[in-house]
């Protein structure tokens, strides 16, 4: 019978490394901000939107009591799941590796990157689905922003902004878009015309954010391999050719509204294990999370923004 693992501990230094490591193309945590929770499954409250916007009769008669205003609340639930990957470093491999490789750091970086990519793909699947983001439009033909002569991206985005505000009273503060959409927008004549008198002569994320009336533009650049194991690598952008306008809040509270949250029972941590049976150290990188769409009316999806 093989010997059991002889030691196990959470490696704090490598856990900090994992948390700090962010590929520039990953934006999932900006779309569904982190919401720390104490339990892996629980309920959260949903306050009725009508209570905030209903016009009440406020006139009070001289001998009458004030009119009673009631409010209501419902609940929904989340269930966090564990996502983890393991890397193994045999003693012989460690002893024969060059110090410059930083074999432990490289192993943790690779595991973290794969976990973040899976997380990014899960978020993208949620927020680019018209079944989930019911406030949406799908562009086609001459309305797509790749048609420079006929399309009107600023008007399309304005429609999305107005739709969100009319539904929630919130102005969207972020926009997430695929890299292919961004590449078309930076050359679009309507965009160039608007920025030609600005201090900078080139289009940047900040300038586009300003034109679209949001605080932050998130260019989603994460790539995924869509080929099966053993086939030639076939890379595609995880976010696709869409643009999502949305409102998100980075400071979660009981009464905070946001498109979605990443309910997090355990942030990224690294567990180091020793297995003397195979003379190797094992590194597990994992997190316990649930990506939850909680306020779909805080989002507006523009599908197939470019051809």
N, C-alpha and C positions, 0 to 999 in steps of 0.2 A: 504494500500500500504506500503511495507517495506521501512524503511528509507534508504536514500542513504549513501554511505560511507562518513564519516565526515572528513577524513583527508587522505592525500596521499603525500609521499615524498620518494625520493631516499635515501636509507640508505647507506651512504658512507662507514661506518665501515664494515658492512656486505657485501657490494659490493667488498671491498678489500679482505675480507675473501673468497668470492666466486671465485675471480680471482686467488687467491693464492692456492686454493685447487686443487690438482692434484693427482689423483690416479696413482700409479707407472706404471700401465699397460696401461694407455692411451698415445698414441703416435700421434694421428691425427694432433695436432698442430705442430709436428716436420716434418710430411710428407707434409702437406699443410700449410706453415707458415702464420702467421697473416699479412694481408695487410690492414691497416686502410684506409677507404674511407669516403668521406664527404657525398655522396648521396647513397641511398639504391639501385639505379640502375643507370648504366652509361656504357660508352664504354671505352675500353682500346686498345692501339695500338699494332699491331703485325708487327715487322720489318721482311722483307723478308730474309730468311736464305741465299739464293743464293748470295745476295749482299755482305755478309761477306766473302764468300769462293770462289767467282768467280775469276779466274786468269785473270787479265787485261793486255793488251799490254801497257807498260809504256814508251817505247822508244819514245823520242821526237826529231823530226828533228830540224835542226838549224833555219829554217825560218817558222816553224809551231807552232801552239798553242798546249798546252797539250791536250791529249785525254780527253774527257768529260766522267766522271763516274756518273751514276745516281743511285739512290736508291728508293725503293718503300716501302709503308706501307699500311697495311689494319687494320681493327678494328674487335673486337669481343665485346660482352657485358656481364655484370653480373647483376643479380637481387637478392638482399639480401632478405631473408625471416626471419620473427621473430619466434623464438623458445622459449617457456616459460612454466614454471610449477608453480603451486601455492600450498603453504602450509598454513594451518589454525591452529592457536593456540587459543583456547577458554580461557577466563580468568580463569575459574575453573580448567582447565588442567594446566595452568601456576602456579596458586596458590598452587596446590597440587603436583607439580613436585619437585624432589630434586635438589638443586643447582648444584650438580656434573653433572647432565645430560646436563646442558647448552641447554635448550630447543630451544632457538632461533638458536644457532649455529648448533645444530643437525638437525633442520629443513632445514636450508640453505644448510648444507653439503649434506643432502639427495637429495634435489632438484638439486643441482649443479652436483652431481655424476650422476644422471639420465640424465641431459642435456648433460654432457660430454660423457656418454655412447652412447646416440643417435647420437652425433656428430662423435664419433669414428666409429660407424657402417656405417654411411653415407660415410665417407672417405674410409673405408675398401671396401665397395661395389664398389666404383669408381676404386680404384687402383688394385684390384684383379680380374678385368674383362678383359679378353683378347680382348673384343670389344673396350675397352678404351686404354689399354696399348698394342698397336699393335706389339711392339717389345717384343716377348715372346717366351717361350718354355714350353712344358708340359712334365714332367718326368713320366715315368711309369715303372713298373716291376723292373728290375735290375738296371736301371738308377736312381731310387729314392734313396735318401741318407740314408734311413733306411736299404738298402742293403749294409752293410759295405764292403763286399768283392768286389763288382763290380762297385759301384758308385764313382764319382769323383766330389765332390762339388766345389773344388777349380777351376777346369777346367771349370765347368758350370758357375761359377761367373765370371771367366776371360772372357768368351765369352760375357757375359752381359756387362762387363766393356768396352770391345772393341766395342761392338755394339753401346753403347751410345756415346762413344768418336768419332767413325766414323760418326755418324749422327749429332753431335752437336759441336764437338771440346771440349766438357766438359768431365772431368772424374767424375763419380758419387762420391758424398761425403757422402752418407748415404745408409744404407741398413735397410729395415724393414722386419721382419719375425715373423711368428706366434710362440708362445711358444713351440708348439710341434716340430717345425722345429729346434729351438734352442736346445731343449733337446736331439735331435738326433745328432746334430753337435758336441756337447761337448764330445760325446763318439766316434765319428767317427775316425777310425784308421789314416786316412790321416791327420786329424787335429791334433791328438795327436802326430803324428810323427813330424810335423812341429814345435810344441811348446815344445817338450821334453827337449830342451836345453835352454829354456828361464828361467828367474829367478823364475817365478812361475810355479809350477807343475800342476796347474789346468787351465782349459779353462775359460776365462772370456769374457765378451762382448768386452773389449778393445783388447784382443788378437785376437779374431775373426775379429774384425774390421780391425786390422792391416793385417791379412792374406788376407782379401778380398779387401784390398786397399782402404778402406773408412775411413772417419774421425769418424764416429759414427754408431754404431749398435743399432737399436731400436727393442727391444723385445716386441712385442705386446701381452699383457697378459689379456686384458679386456675380461670378460666373459659376455655372454648374455643368457637369458633364452628363449629357442625356444618353450617352451610348451605354450599352450593356457591357458587363465585364468581359474582357477579351477582345472587344471591338475597338476600332479606331476612335480616339477621343473626339467628341463632338460637343463643343462648348456653346452655351447660350446664356443670356442674361436671366437671372432668376426672376427679376421683376417684370421683364417683358417690355412691351411698347405702350405702356399706360402711364397716366398721371393721376395721382390721388391728392386731392385737396382735403385737409382735415384739421380739426382742432385737437391738440394734445396738451396735457398738463404734466409737467415733470415733478409736481409736488402733490402726490396723492393724499387725499383725505376722505373722510366719510361722505362729504358732499361735493367732491370734485367731479366735474364732468370731463370726459375724454373719450376719444374714439375707441380706444381699447387699452388694456393693461397687460403687462406680463406679470401675473401673480407669481411671486418668487418665494418659495419656502426655503430654498438653498441656492445661494449664488454659486458661480463657478468656484470649485475648490479642487485641489489636487491631493490625492491620497497616494502615499508611497508605501509599497508593500515589499517585503523581502521574502523570496521563495528559495530556500536553500536546496530544495530538491533539484532545481534547474540552474542553480548558481546565477540568479538574476534578480534585478530590481524591477518591480512593476509599478507603473504610474497610471492611476485612474483619474481622468478629468471628467467632472460631471456637474450637473445642476438639476434642480427640481423645480419645474415651472409649468405654468398654463398660460398660453397666449389666448386672451379672451376679448372678443369684440363686444363692447358693453354699451356703446351709444352710436349705432349706425348712422343716425341723422347728423352726426358730427363729421361725416365724410361725404365726398362727392367724387365719383370715379369717372375719368375720361378714358374709355377703352379705345384701343387701336388709334392712339393719337397720331401715329405716323405709319406709313405703309411698310 
